[in-house]
């Protein structure tokens, strides 16, 4: 968490804790466009991605759909293997 000019901003570490994954996994989700690119703030000379509540709500929903679809395809592939026997 970063506090800048009295405003609280949540970092990738905070988002990772909320999702129950690592910061590296969050970066991979963003790179693979599983979750959207988060907004950026200027923090001194650095630009920092931040993860506000509205963003997290959207990202959680997208991740839920991704995981459901992924698990569903896994079950389908197992079922098709059983049918081939």
N, C-alpha and C positions, 0 to 999 in steps of 0.2 A: 504494500500500500504506500502510496506517495501522497503527502499533503503539500499542496502548492497554493499559495495565496488563500489559505483557509478552506480550500476545496480538497476533498478526498478523491483520489483516483486509485482504482484497483489495477494491479499489474498482472502479468502473465502467471506469476507464482500464485496469486490469489485465485485466478481462473482455474489453474491446474488443481488446486486444492478443492475447489467447488466441484469440478468434474471427477475428481478422484484419479487423475492421471498426472504424468509429469509435464513440465513446461515444454520439453521436446515433443511430446505427443500433441500438445496444443498447436505448436508450430507446424507439425505435420498435417493436422486437421485443416489448418488455414491454407497451407500450400496445396493440399489436395482438394480445396474448396468444399470440404465437408461442412465447415462452419465459415461464416463470412469474415473478411478482413476487419479487425476492430478499428475504432476511431483512434486518431493520433493526437497527442497534445505536445506543445512545445514546452520543454522543461529545461530552462536555461538555454544552452546551445544544442541540447539533444532533443530529438523527437522520440516520444515514448508512446507505445500502444497502450491504450487503457481499455478496461473491460467493465463498462457501466452496467447497471442492473438491466436496463432495456436490451442491451446487446446480449447479455448472458441469457436472458429469457429466450431470445431468438436462437442463439447458439445451442442451448439445451434442447430445444424442440427439433432443430435440424439433426443434432447428434442422436437423439432418440429415434428419429426416422431412419437415419443411417444404420444404426445398430439393429433395428428391427428388420430392415431390408437385408442386411448382411446375415443375420441369424436365420431368416427365412430361406435365403438361398442355400445356406449351409444344410438346413434340414432337407430341402428339396434334393440336393446332391446326394445326401445320405440315402434318402428314399429311393432315388433312381438307381443307386448302387445295389440296394436290396432287391429291386425288381429285376436287375440284370442277373442275379444269382439264380 
